[in-house]
Amino acid sequence: MKPFLIIFFCLVISITTVAQQSEEVLPHDASNPAFVRSRVVVDIESYLFENESVFYAFKPAFYYGLKSEAHQMGITVPFFHNIFNGNYAGYENTSGIGDLKMIYMAVPYMKKGTLGFERLSTYLELSAPTGEEKLGRGAGVWMYKPGVIAAFHATTAVSFYPEIRYQFSTESANTQAGSDGNPDAEDAEDDGKVQTLVLELPAVVVLEKWNGWFALHAQYIRSFSEGTNFFFMRIDLGKMIGKRTSGALNIQKFIAGQPRLDLVIQAKFQFFMK
């Protein structure tokens, strides 16, 4: 994995160098979860569970967006390092690839540069069973996640991006704690078909003088396979690093429901291309 990381970071540096010479990307766009633009994304995440298990993830991704901003395709190759608090037959501390994710996004409605309802985006995400489910790195089956994101601009600085998505499988799978695709550190056994509804409302405030943004996400998750509700809150603090590179720190905290996943901390970097 080390040669891969070296090659990947060299690629990121090259992309960043080229990106700084191209058209500027504003915090308004970098903070938009449905922004369509070709880019490389690097997510570095840590998951802390109630049973004191800890997972770490490295998720490089590439998105290709058309100039019209009407269509976008992307792929993510996640890597996990899992530390379990329990007896996993010698696999309490292992690393490996997670479930490969592919996404297609289409924008049927867009009216740029206006206040109010500005954009409606639809997407379909597919997860291939490339991660080992018994070690908490995948669902063990193909997963499907259709979703819709709307963009509302209350002012030039305040925006809302309500989103609804439904994650499901056609075969019995690891329900992954009902937490919208995150690994399950307590029970990696198959628990029936995945049926998870997610409602999310991000409120984003652009901080022009700081050239960044602040966001608050309220997230409700209903796991129909488990008959359980989950509530999470997430805080994002992001900033443009140069003209076409952004960095953000995202902290997601469990609020109510069946306590499994307690805290997720994510460092997110985006390298936009022309």
C-alpha positions, 0 to 999 in steps of 0.5 A: 500500500505504501507505493500506492500512497506515494504515487497518489500523493505525487498525483495530488501535488501535480493536480494542485499545482495545475489547479492553482493556475486555473479558474478560481473556485469559491467557498460557495461552490466548494461547500455545495454537496451537489457541486458538479466539477471534475476534481480529486477528493481525499477523505481521511476519517476516524470512527469511534464506536460505543464499544471502544472499537476504532476504525480509520479510513483513507478514501481517495476519489475521482469525479468527472463532471461535464462543463455543462454541470448537468452530469457527473460520474465518480469512483471511490476506493476506500482503505480501512484500518480496523481496531476491534475491542473484542475477540475476533480470532486474531483479526482485532487489528487489520487493514484492507480495502473497503467496498468500492463506490461508484456514483452518477449524478444528473442535474435536471433543474439548474438556475445559477446565480439566483436566490431561492431554489437554485438546483435539483440534483439526483444521483445513484451510488453503487457499492461493490462488495470488495471489502471483507464484511467479517472484518467490518470493512464492507456489507458483503453484497451489492448496495444501492443508494438513490438520492435527491439533493436540492439547493436553496440560497436564502441569501448570498451567504446562507444556503440550505441543501436538503437531501433524501436518500435510500440505501438498500440491498437485494440480498442479506447483508451486514446492516452496518449499524444502520449508520448509512454505510458506515462499518459495524464494530459490534456485529459483522454477521448478516442481518437481513436485507439493508433498508435505510432511509436518510434525511439530511438538512445541511445549513451552510454559511459562507465566511467571505473574509475568511474565504471559507464556510461553516456548516451544520448538518442535522441527520435522521436515519431510519433502519427498517431492517432493524426497526431503529432510528438514529439521529446525528449532528455534524459540524463542518469548518472549511476553507479555500487553500489557494484558488482551486483547493479546499480543506475541511474538518467535519465532526459528526456526533451521535445524538439519539437512537441505538448507540453504536457509532458515537463519533466520526471525524473527517478531514476532507480535501478537494482538488478542483480541475478545469 
